Amino acid sequence: MARAAKRTQEPPRAASGRDTAGSGSGAAADDIIAVVRQIAPTLSRSEQRVATTVLADVDYAVHASNGDLARRAGVSEPTVTRFSRSVGCRGVRELKVRLAQAMAVGRIYLELPPHVGTDLARPALWQSVFREIRGAISAVEQQLHKEDIEKAAEAIANCSRLAAFGIGGGSTIAAIEVEHRFFRLGIAVSHSSDPKLMRMVAATLGRNDVVIAISTTGNAAEVIAAATVARQYGALIIAITKPGSPLAATADIALGLHVAEAPDALKPTASRYALLAAIDLLAAATAYCKPREAQARMRRIKYELMKADGSANDPLGD
């Protein structure tokens, strides 16, 4: 009787697993790997072994037969089926389909990099981080075209207003950096990363204004939309983005650059260094369009900083 009672309670526990998986956003419930990690501690010991086996090698779990997966986990085949239902799937087949979909992000987000947890981890990490930074900056040097930079710099040097648009991690930082680089040159500049605010700013621009639209992928719909609004009112659009992307196609001047995804998800992507290098190059080229005026404004900034607490050898407000 006790065993029968336990079996009758199994479906509610499985339903509870689905409720837990869907307690956040719908997107979270679609991410089966996140679901398994979240509810694994609430499962029976045998199902926890299945969860551990699945998470240890997702590719194996996708391609292995039910029997092979059960043997690797040290459980019975019905346990694998129960586990599938506990994590919100109708059966093992659906579990495999959803695991395959979750693997679309790439192995670097599922498998730990080599040397993690060993004595080799620190030097390997140190070397690879700096190697990728150098590679990103080198990519900018090789991919950008001198004539495009000069044309963009000339437009910025003579504009009434400059607006920088970018969303997400690296592109938001880059948009902020545009403001920090160009105000020093006496250019009326602002940055926006909120989608609605970008559209609002875009709607105020005109024929003598310039937008720097930033997106590493060139697929940021909000940035493309804001750039399109600004362009329809006459603003010139400079895009720092992936060559051949939708954003590049929207721009009057496309400064194309692309840095491939790093093979280690635990490290920050080096692509933001590429963006910052491009912005530095563009800012310097703009200053060279009006060297006396730019130099006079820099001198005033430096003078005021030295009056406060600086010295002649300190960076200019950095």
Residue frames relative to the residue before (quaternion, step in Angstrom):
aa qw qx qy qz dx dy dz
M 1.0000 0.0000 0.0000 0.0000 0.00 0.00 0.00
A 0.6364 0.5325 -0.3341 0.4471 3.57 0.99 -0.80
R 0.6560 0.5059 -0.3197 0.4600 3.55 1.02 -0.86
A 0.6399 0.5258 -0.3286 0.4539 3.58 0.97 -0.84
A 0.6451 0.5183 -0.3246 0.4581 3.56 0.98 -0.82
K 0.6428 0.5303 -0.3306 0.4431 3.57 0.99 -0.80
R 0.6615 0.5083 -0.3135 0.4536 3.59 1.03 -0.86
T 0.6455 0.5210 -0.3343 0.4474 3.58 1.02 -0.74
Q 0.6610 0.4983 -0.3138 0.4651 3.59 1.18 -0.45
E 0.4953 0.7027 -0.4145 0.2985 3.61 1.24 -0.34
P 0.6670 0.5044 -0.3379 0.4318 3.67 0.80 -0.85
P 0.6480 0.4959 -0.3530 0.4577 3.66 0.87 -0.75
R 0.6350 0.5163 -0.3511 0.4550 3.61 1.00 -0.73
A 0.6384 0.5123 -0.3278 0.4717 3.58 1.01 -0.77
A 0.6436 0.5061 -0.3253 0.4732 3.57 0.98 -0.81
S 0.6139 0.5456 -0.3477 0.4522 3.56 1.06 -0.74
G 0.6147 0.5458 -0.3449 0.4531 3.56 1.08 -0.77
R 0.6627 0.4937 -0.3104 0.4698 3.57 0.97 -0.84
D 0.6270 0.5286 -0.3445 0.4569 3.58 1.02 -0.77
T 0.6468 0.5161 -0.3220 0.4599 3.57 0.96 -0.86
A 0.6579 0.5187 -0.3137 0.4469 3.54 0.96 -0.89
G 0.7675 0.3678 -0.1969 0.4867 3.55 1.00 -0.75
S 0.4103 0.7460 -0.4539 0.2630 3.56 1.24 0.16
G 0.6658 0.4384 -0.3031 0.5222 3.57 1.25 -0.37
S 0.7803 -0.2419 0.2104 0.5370 3.54 -0.88 -0.93
G 0.6490 -0.4997 0.3974 0.4139 3.54 -1.29 0.28
A 0.6130 0.5628 -0.3505 0.4297 3.57 1.05 -0.75
A 0.6335 0.5336 -0.3392 0.4460 3.59 1.00 -0.79
A 0.6514 0.5131 -0.3169 0.4604 3.59 1.02 -0.80
D 0.6340 0.5285 -0.3318 0.4568 3.61 1.11 -0.57
D 0.6544 0.4953 -0.3063 0.4824 3.60 1.14 -0.56
I 0.2355 -0.8375 0.4764 0.1270 3.54 0.14 1.32
I 0.6139 0.5418 -0.3647 0.4433 3.61 1.06 -0.61
A 0.6444 0.4959 -0.3198 0.4864 3.58 1.01 -0.79
V 0.6239 0.5407 -0.3361 0.4532 3.59 1.03 -0.77
V 0.6628 0.5101 -0.3103 0.4519 3.58 0.85 -0.96
R 0.6696 0.4951 -0.3052 0.4618 3.58 0.92 -0.90
Q 0.6681 0.5299 -0.3052 0.4239 3.55 1.00 -0.82
I 0.8150 0.2982 -0.1461 0.4748 3.57 0.75 -0.99
A 0.3888 0.7481 -0.4732 0.2556 3.63 1.23 -0.10
P 0.6732 0.5040 -0.3344 0.4254 3.66 0.83 -0.80
T 0.6671 0.5033 -0.3097 0.4535 3.62 1.16 -0.41
L 0.5802 0.6151 -0.3648 0.3899 3.59 1.25 -0.23
S 0.6314 -0.4955 0.4167 0.4269 3.56 -1.30 0.14
R 0.6732 -0.5108 0.3349 0.4168 3.57 -1.19 0.41
S 0.6618 0.5036 -0.3193 0.4543 3.58 0.94 -0.83
E 0.6694 0.4745 -0.3060 0.4828 3.60 0.99 -0.76
Q 0.5858 0.5558 -0.3699 0.4594 3.59 1.13 -0.54
R 0.6177 0.5301 -0.3474 0.4655 3.60 1.08 -0.67
V 0.6245 0.5144 -0.3375 0.4812 3.59 1.04 -0.71
A 0.6437 0.5259 -0.3229 0.4526 3.59 0.93 -0.91
T 0.6535 0.5139 -0.3111 0.4606 3.59 0.93 -0.90
T 0.6586 0.5119 -0.3010 0.4622 3.58 0.97 -0.87
V 0.6530 0.5133 -0.3109 0.4621 3.58 0.95 -0.88
L 0.7144 0.4600 -0.2660 0.4553 3.58 0.80 -1.00
A 0.6164 0.5610 -0.3476 0.4296 3.60 1.13 -0.60
D 0.7966 -0.0125 0.0358 0.6033 3.60 1.08 -0.67
V 0.1845 -0.8283 0.5223 0.0846 3.55 0.19 1.31
D 0.6300 0.5421 -0.3427 0.4379 3.59 0.97 -0.81
Y 0.6335 0.5156 -0.3264 0.4757 3.59 1.01 -0.78
A 0.6605 0.5193 -0.3110 0.4442 3.57 0.89 -0.92
V 0.6331 0.5336 -0.3331 0.4512 3.58 1.06 -0.69
H 0.8004 0.3495 -0.1521 0.4628 3.57 0.84 -0.98
A 0.5843 0.5958 -0.3811 0.3978 3.61 1.16 -0.39
S 0.5174 -0.6021 0.4997 0.3467 3.53 -1.24 0.48
N 0.6770 -0.4761 0.3602 0.4304 3.55 -1.27 0.32
G 0.6706 0.5116 -0.2964 0.4480 3.57 0.96 -0.91
D 0.6626 0.5034 -0.3102 0.4596 3.59 0.95 -0.87
L 0.6453 0.5121 -0.3224 0.4664 3.57 0.98 -0.82
A 0.6423 0.5229 -0.3172 0.4620 3.57 1.00 -0.84
R 0.6676 0.4981 -0.3100 0.4584 3.59 0.93 -0.89
R 0.6521 0.5037 -0.3323 0.4590 3.61 0.92 -0.80
A 0.6992 0.4507 -0.2682 0.4858 3.59 1.04 -0.73
G 0.4021 -0.7270 0.4666 0.3035 3.59 1.25 -0.35
V 0.5856 0.5389 -0.3802 0.4713 3.56 1.08 0.77
S 0.5959 -0.5492 0.4347 0.3927 3.56 -1.31 0.00
E 0.6431 -0.5277 0.3851 0.3996 3.57 -1.25 0.38
P 0.6313 0.5227 -0.3570 0.4481 3.65 0.94 -0.68
T 0.5981 0.5603 -0.3667 0.4404 3.59 1.13 -0.59
V 0.6231 0.5262 -0.3365 0.4709 3.58 1.05 -0.76
T 0.6428 0.5138 -0.3167 0.4717 3.57 1.00 -0.80
R 0.6560 0.4987 -0.3154 0.4706 3.59 0.93 -0.87
F 0.6200 0.5397 -0.3383 0.4582 3.56 1.01 -0.79
S 0.6345 0.5393 -0.3338 0.4418 3.59 0.91 -0.89
R 0.6893 0.4665 -0.2799 0.4785 3.56 0.95 -0.86
S 0.6247 0.5601 -0.3378 0.4264 3.57 1.05 -0.71
V 0.7265 0.3976 -0.2428 0.5052 3.57 1.11 -0.62
G 0.6887 -0.5447 0.2632 0.3997 3.57 1.23 0.48
C 0.5689 0.5732 -0.3979 0.4352 3.60 1.23 0.29
R 0.5436 -0.6265 0.4470 0.3349 3.57 -1.19 0.53
G 0.7881 -0.1422 0.1000 0.5904 3.55 1.22 -0.40
V 0.7541 -0.3863 0.2704 0.4571 3.56 -1.34 -0.09
R 0.6143 0.5627 -0.3560 0.4235 3.60 0.98 -0.76
E 0.6828 0.4657 -0.2933 0.4805 3.60 0.87 -0.91
L 0.5930 0.5612 -0.3628 0.4492 3.58 1.06 -0.72
K 0.6754 0.4970 -0.2981 0.4562 3.59 0.87 -0.93
V 0.6361 0.5264 -0.3293 0.4580 3.59 1.00 -0.82
R 0.7022 0.4616 -0.2759 0.4666 3.58 0.87 -0.92
L 0.6049 0.5300 -0.3564 0.4756 3.59 1.11 -0.57
A 0.6395 0.5221 -0.3208 0.4642 3.58 1.00 -0.82
Q 0.6377 0.5167 -0.3202 0.4732 3.59 1.03 -0.80
A 0.6635 0.5094 -0.3047 0.4554 3.58 0.97 -0.85
M 0.6341 0.5466 -0.3277 0.4379 3.58 1.14 -0.57
A 0.4700 0.6994 -0.4346 0.3179 3.59 1.25 -0.23
V 0.5783 0.5948 -0.3818 0.4074 3.63 1.15 -0.45
G 0.5636 -0.6072 0.3833 0.4083 3.58 1.22 -0.42
R 0.6268 -0.5872 0.3797 0.3437 3.53 -1.18 0.65
I 0.5981 0.5991 -0.3804 0.3723 3.60 1.03 -0.63
Y 0.6840 0.4490 -0.2872 0.4980 3.58 1.24 -0.35
L 0.6993 0.4451 -0.2593 0.4956 3.57 1.30 -0.03
E 0.7720 0.2875 -0.1471 0.5474 3.57 1.10 -0.70
L 0.4760 -0.6749 0.4807 0.2948 3.59 -0.90 0.89
P 0.5467 -0.6186 0.4489 0.3420 3.59 -1.06 0.71
P 0.6265 -0.5245 0.4008 0.4145 3.61 -1.20 0.38
H 0.8183 0.2948 -0.2347 0.4341 3.53 -1.27 0.60
V 0.4478 0.6764 -0.4880 0.3221 3.65 1.14 -0.13
G 0.8158 0.2195 -0.1893 0.5004 3.54 -0.88 1.02
T 0.6590 0.4656 -0.3189 0.4973 3.61 1.27 0.20
D 0.6768 -0.4868 0.3609 0.4179 3.56 -1.30 0.11
L 0.6338 0.5452 -0.3239 0.4428 3.58 1.24 -0.42
A 0.4910 0.7113 -0.4160 0.2828 3.59 1.23 -0.39
R 0.6949 0.5077 -0.3025 0.4097 3.59 0.79 -0.99
P 0.7066 0.4205 -0.3025 0.4821 3.67 0.70 -0.86
A 0.6298 0.5320 -0.3482 0.4462 3.62 1.00 -0.71
L 0.6535 0.5003 -0.3081 0.4772 3.57 0.99 -0.84
W 0.6373 0.5443 -0.3227 0.4397 3.58 0.87 -0.98
Q 0.7045 0.4735 -0.2656 0.4571 3.56 0.79 -1.05
S 0.7049 0.4813 -0.2908 0.4322 3.58 0.81 -0.93
V 0.6116 0.5480 -0.3600 0.4428 3.62 1.02 -0.71
F 0.7176 0.4321 -0.2627 0.4788 3.58 0.78 -0.98
R 0.6036 0.5527 -0.3616 0.4466 3.60 1.07 -0.61
E 0.6893 0.4722 -0.2852 0.4696 3.58 0.94 -0.84
I 0.5985 0.5370 -0.3601 0.4731 3.61 1.11 -0.60
R 0.6645 0.4897 -0.3035 0.4759 3.57 0.90 -0.93
G 0.6481 0.5310 -0.3131 0.4472 3.57 1.01 -0.82
A 0.6433 0.5232 -0.3213 0.4574 3.59 1.02 -0.80
I 0.6748 0.4789 -0.2977 0.4761 3.58 0.91 -0.88
S 0.6276 0.5273 -0.3294 0.4686 3.58 1.05 -0.74
A 0.6218 0.5494 -0.3386 0.4438 3.57 1.05 -0.76
V 0.6269 0.5294 -0.3340 0.4638 3.57 1.02 -0.79
E 0.6604 0.5251 -0.3049 0.4417 3.56 0.88 -0.98
Q 0.7180 0.4517 -0.2502 0.4668 3.57 1.00 -0.83
Q 0.7455 0.4565 -0.2304 0.4275 3.58 0.99 -0.82
L 0.6616 0.5060 -0.3269 0.4465 3.61 1.01 -0.67
H 0.3143 -0.7490 0.5593 0.1656 3.53 -1.15 0.72
K 0.5602 -0.6502 0.4112 0.3072 3.54 -0.87 1.06
E 0.6813 0.5004 -0.3064 0.4377 3.60 0.85 -0.90
D 0.6304 0.5245 -0.3364 0.4630 3.60 1.08 -0.67
I 0.6405 0.5163 -0.3167 0.4721 3.58 0.97 -0.85
E 0.6711 0.5004 -0.3029 0.4555 3.57 0.88 -0.93
K 0.6545 0.5086 -0.3132 0.4635 3.60 0.96 -0.84
A 0.6617 0.4997 -0.2982 0.4728 3.57 0.99 -0.89
A 0.6544 0.5194 -0.3130 0.4515 3.58 0.95 -0.88
E 0.6409 0.5245 -0.3218 0.4590 3.58 0.96 -0.82
A 0.6493 0.5131 -0.3127 0.4662 3.59 0.99 -0.83
I 0.6713 0.4873 -0.2994 0.4715 3.59 0.94 -0.87
A 0.6443 0.5455 -0.3260 0.4256 3.58 0.94 -0.88
N 0.7756 0.3432 -0.1700 0.5017 3.58 1.09 -0.66
C 0.4858 0.6836 -0.4339 0.3293 3.60 1.23 0.16
S 0.5090 -0.6137 0.5025 0.3344 3.54 -1.31 0.29
R 0.7934 0.0028 0.0328 0.6078 3.57 1.01 -0.87
L 0.1722 -0.7569 0.6239 0.0905 3.51 -1.21 0.68
A 0.0466 -0.7923 0.6084 -0.0004 3.58 -0.83 1.00
A 0.1778 -0.7783 0.5956 0.0884 3.58 -0.96 0.91
F 0.1011 -0.7946 0.5982 0.0212 3.57 -0.85 1.01
G 0.2765 0.7432 -0.5838 0.1742 3.57 -1.00 0.85
I 0.1087 -0.7849 0.6068 0.0618 3.57 -1.00 0.80
G 0.6664 0.4747 -0.3683 0.4416 3.56 -1.26 0.32
G 0.7564 -0.4241 0.2635 0.4225 3.56 -1.30 -0.07
G 0.7925 0.3330 -0.1818 0.4774 3.57 0.28 -1.24
S 0.6759 0.5022 -0.3051 0.4449 3.59 0.94 -0.82
T 0.6058 0.5304 -0.3565 0.4739 3.61 1.09 -0.59
I 0.6423 0.5119 -0.3166 0.4745 3.58 0.94 -0.89
A 0.6625 0.5097 -0.3039 0.4570 3.57 0.96 -0.88
A 0.6383 0.5189 -0.3327 0.4610 3.60 1.00 -0.77
I 0.6257 0.5153 -0.3266 0.4861 3.58 1.04 -0.76
E 0.6487 0.5342 -0.3101 0.4445 3.55 0.99 -0.88
V 0.5811 0.5704 -0.3744 0.4437 3.60 1.07 -0.66
E 0.6611 0.4989 -0.3099 0.4668 3.57 0.91 -0.89
H 0.6783 0.5015 -0.2949 0.4489 3.59 0.91 -0.91
R 0.6839 0.4892 -0.2935 0.4549 3.60 1.02 -0.73
F 0.7935 0.4022 -0.1856 0.4174 3.57 0.80 -1.01
F 0.5561 0.5881 -0.4304 0.3995 3.63 1.08 -0.34
R 0.5832 0.6040 -0.3562 0.4102 3.58 1.16 -0.63
L 0.6859 0.4781 -0.2698 0.4776 3.56 1.21 -0.56
G 0.5660 -0.6191 0.3730 0.3965 3.56 1.30 0.13
I 0.4819 0.6567 -0.4356 0.3831 3.57 1.25 0.38
A 0.4134 -0.6868 0.5403 0.2560 3.57 -0.95 0.91
V 0.1227 0.8262 -0.5251 0.1635 3.56 -0.13 1.31
S 0.0112 -0.7694 0.6386 0.0046 3.54 -1.19 0.66
H 0.2131 -0.7562 0.5957 0.1671 3.55 -1.26 0.28
S 0.0731 -0.7807 0.6196 0.0348 3.57 -1.19 0.58
S 0.0956 -0.7969 0.5950 0.0418 3.53 -1.08 0.82
D 0.5693 0.5580 -0.3878 0.4627 3.58 1.26 -0.18
P 0.5276 -0.6794 0.3980 0.3187 3.65 -0.68 1.01
K 0.6934 0.4614 -0.2936 0.4692 3.60 0.86 -0.88
L 0.6499 0.5112 -0.3247 0.4592 3.57 0.98 -0.81
M 0.6045 0.5490 -0.3584 0.4524 3.59 1.04 -0.70
R 0.6683 0.4857 -0.3052 0.4736 3.59 0.92 -0.86
M 0.6350 0.5324 -0.3299 0.4523 3.57 1.02 -0.79
V 0.6596 0.4885 -0.3024 0.4847 3.57 0.91 -0.92
A 0.6356 0.5494 -0.3252 0.4340 3.58 0.94 -0.91
A 0.6724 0.5205 -0.2934 0.4369 3.56 1.01 -0.85
T 0.6694 0.4917 -0.3032 0.4672 3.60 1.22 -0.35
L 0.5794 0.6224 -0.3668 0.3773 3.60 1.23 -0.23
G 0.1749 -0.8002 0.5685 0.0765 3.54 -1.23 0.46
R 0.8254 -0.3251 0.1876 0.4217 3.53 -1.36 -0.23
N 0.7395 0.3768 -0.2446 0.5013 3.60 1.07 -0.46
D 0.5642 0.5951 -0.3769 0.4307 3.56 1.26 0.39
V 0.2361 -0.7679 0.5855 0.1083 3.54 -1.28 0.52
V 0.1759 -0.7502 0.6293 0.1018 3.55 -1.15 0.75
I 0.1508 -0.7180 0.6680 0.1246 3.54 -1.11 0.78
A 0.0887 -0.8066 0.5844 -0.0020 3.58 -0.39 1.28
I 0.1150 -0.8353 0.5376 -0.0108 3.56 -0.65 1.17
S 0.2467 0.7355 -0.6092 0.1646 3.55 -0.95 0.95
T 0.4113 -0.7297 0.4845 0.2523 3.59 -0.66 1.04
T 0.7262 0.4014 -0.2430 0.5024 3.59 1.07 -0.66
G 0.3567 -0.7339 0.4975 0.2946 3.56 1.12 -0.67
N 0.6357 0.5427 -0.3176 0.4477 3.58 1.29 0.16
A 0.4095 0.7216 -0.4738 0.2950 3.60 1.26 0.08
A 0.3486 -0.7908 0.4638 0.1950 3.58 -0.17 1.31
E 0.6535 0.5315 -0.3226 0.4317 3.59 0.99 -0.81
V 0.6527 0.4951 -0.3070 0.4844 3.57 1.04 -0.79
I 0.6378 0.5216 -0.3219 0.4665 3.58 0.97 -0.85
A 0.6570 0.5151 -0.3124 0.4532 3.58 0.96 -0.88
A 0.6704 0.4895 -0.3024 0.4685 3.60 0.91 -0.90
A 0.6453 0.5117 -0.3225 0.4667 3.59 0.98 -0.79
T 0.6376 0.5290 -0.3218 0.4583 3.57 1.03 -0.77
V 0.6315 0.5187 -0.3249 0.4760 3.59 1.02 -0.81
A 0.6701 0.4998 -0.3044 0.4567 3.59 0.85 -0.97
R 0.6669 0.5129 -0.3081 0.4442 3.57 0.95 -0.84
Q 0.6531 0.5192 -0.3346 0.4381 3.59 0.97 -0.74
Y 0.6831 0.4338 -0.2876 0.5123 3.59 1.24 -0.37
G 0.6948 -0.5360 0.2532 0.4073 3.56 1.26 0.29
A 0.4936 0.6621 -0.4386 0.3545 3.61 1.23 -0.10
L 0.4187 -0.6757 0.5456 0.2653 3.55 -1.19 0.61
I 0.2359 -0.7988 0.5446 0.0985 3.58 -0.83 1.00
I 0.0855 -0.7451 0.6610 0.0264 3.53 -0.88 1.09
A 0.1061 -0.8041 0.5832 0.0447 3.59 -0.72 1.03
I 0.1431 -0.7207 0.6709 0.1003 3.54 -1.01 0.90
T 0.3277 0.7654 -0.4475 0.3264 3.54 -0.02 1.29
K 0.6960 -0.4565 0.3541 0.4264 3.54 -1.31 0.01
P 0.4962 -0.6654 0.4586 0.3174 3.62 -0.82 0.89
G 0.8219 0.2483 -0.1860 0.4778 3.56 -1.05 0.79
S 0.5062 0.6628 -0.4138 0.3650 3.59 1.27 0.09
P 0.6796 -0.4748 0.3528 0.4340 3.61 -1.23 0.20
L 0.6470 0.5040 -0.3329 0.4654 3.61 0.99 -0.72
A 0.6233 0.5369 -0.3362 0.4584 3.58 1.01 -0.79
A 0.6586 0.5120 -0.3034 0.4605 3.58 1.03 -0.79
T 0.6399 0.5344 -0.3152 0.4533 3.58 1.19 -0.56
A 0.6680 0.5702 -0.2847 0.3840 3.56 1.13 -0.72
D 0.4781 -0.6136 0.5431 0.3163 3.51 -1.33 0.41
I 0.7664 0.0872 -0.0412 0.6350 3.55 1.14 -0.77
A 0.1083 -0.8048 0.5827 0.0327 3.58 -0.57 1.15
L 0.1599 -0.7525 0.6345 0.0740 3.55 -0.72 1.14
G 0.1182 -0.8662 0.4848 0.0272 3.53 0.15 1.33
L 0.1857 0.7519 -0.6202 0.1250 3.52 -0.93 0.97
H 0.0196 -0.7933 0.6084 -0.0123 3.53 -1.14 0.66
V 0.0752 -0.7643 0.6403 0.0155 3.54 -0.96 0.99
A 0.4324 -0.7266 0.4704 0.2527 3.58 -0.62 1.10
E 0.6285 -0.5394 0.4156 0.3758 3.54 -1.24 0.55
A 0.4749 -0.6677 0.4941 0.2908 3.58 -0.95 0.89
P 0.4667 -0.7024 0.4603 0.2772 3.62 -1.00 0.74
D 0.6874 0.3999 -0.2691 0.5433 3.59 1.17 0.49
A 0.3067 -0.7993 0.4935 0.1535 3.57 -0.35 1.26
L 0.6102 0.5799 -0.3513 0.4098 3.60 1.21 -0.33
K 0.6790 0.4521 -0.2872 0.5021 3.58 1.27 -0.25
P 0.5404 -0.5889 0.4720 0.3719 3.60 -1.11 0.58
T 0.5097 -0.6443 0.4672 0.3269 3.56 -1.04 0.73
A 0.4426 -0.7176 0.4821 0.2381 3.54 -1.00 0.86
S 0.4418 0.7240 -0.4508 0.2781 3.61 1.22 -0.15
R 0.6105 0.5612 -0.3749 0.4144 3.62 1.07 -0.57
Y 0.5855 0.5490 -0.3791 0.4606 3.59 1.15 -0.46
A 0.6082 0.5409 -0.3434 0.4686 3.57 1.10 -0.66
L 0.6523 0.5087 -0.3136 0.4662 3.57 0.96 -0.86
L 0.6809 0.4895 -0.2942 0.4585 3.58 0.88 -0.94
A 0.6318 0.5226 -0.3364 0.4631 3.59 1.04 -0.72
A 0.6459 0.5139 -0.3203 0.4650 3.59 0.99 -0.81
I 0.6560 0.5051 -0.3083 0.4685 3.58 1.00 -0.83
D 0.6303 0.5231 -0.3345 0.4661 3.59 0.99 -0.78
L 0.6530 0.5112 -0.3113 0.4641 3.57 0.93 -0.88
L 0.6722 0.4974 -0.2928 0.4638 3.56 0.95 -0.91
A 0.6472 0.5140 -0.3189 0.4640 3.59 1.01 -0.79
A 0.6586 0.4995 -0.3144 0.4668 3.59 0.94 -0.83
A 0.6514 0.5105 -0.3132 0.4658 3.57 0.99 -0.85
T 0.6296 0.5234 -0.3291 0.4705 3.59 1.08 -0.71
A 0.6409 0.5208 -0.3200 0.4644 3.58 0.97 -0.84
Y 0.6710 0.5032 -0.2968 0.4567 3.58 1.00 -0.78
C 0.5492 0.5933 -0.4058 0.4263 3.60 1.24 -0.26
K 0.7774 0.1018 -0.0400 0.6195 3.58 1.15 -0.72
P 0.0795 -0.8775 0.4690 0.0611 3.58 0.66 1.09
R 0.6664 0.5007 -0.3229 0.4482 3.62 0.88 -0.83
E 0.6718 0.4940 -0.2991 0.4638 3.56 0.90 -0.93
A 0.6609 0.5046 -0.3044 0.4647 3.58 0.94 -0.89
Q 0.6613 0.5133 -0.3043 0.4547 3.55 0.94 -0.89
A 0.6379 0.5289 -0.3293 0.4526 3.59 1.02 -0.79
R 0.6712 0.4818 -0.3051 0.4736 3.59 0.97 -0.79
M 0.6240 0.5278 -0.3365 0.4679 3.58 1.02 -0.73
R 0.6353 0.5332 -0.3287 0.4518 3.57 0.99 -0.83
R 0.6529 0.5139 -0.3173 0.4571 3.58 0.97 -0.85
I 0.6320 0.5220 -0.3255 0.4713 3.58 1.01 -0.82
K 0.6772 0.4983 -0.2924 0.4557 3.55 0.86 -0.99
Y 0.6298 0.5463 -0.3287 0.4437 3.57 0.99 -0.85
E 0.6932 0.4708 -0.2819 0.4673 3.59 0.88 -0.93
L 0.6331 0.5222 -0.3338 0.4638 3.58 1.05 -0.69
M 0.6603 0.5018 -0.3094 0.4652 3.58 0.97 -0.80
K 0.6054 0.5427 -0.3496 0.4656 3.58 1.11 -0.62
A 0.6664 0.5000 -0.3009 0.4641 3.57 1.07 -0.69
D 0.7669 -0.3309 0.2455 0.4920 3.60 0.28 -1.17
G 0.5560 0.6502 -0.3834 0.3480 3.60 1.16 0.26
S 0.3225 -0.6977 0.5872 0.2539 3.50 -1.37 -0.21
A 0.6812 -0.5077 0.3388 0.4042 3.56 -1.25 0.34
N 0.7041 0.4793 -0.2695 0.4493 3.59 1.12 -0.56
D 0.5227 0.6345 -0.4220 0.3824 3.62 1.21 -0.09
P 0.5859 -0.5520 0.4424 0.3954 3.60 -1.18 0.50
L 0.5792 -0.6253 0.4126 0.3214 3.54 -1.18 0.61
G 0.8385 -0.2066 0.0901 0.4961 3.55 0.11 1.30
D 0.5387 0.6304 -0.4052 0.3849 3.59 1.21 0.34
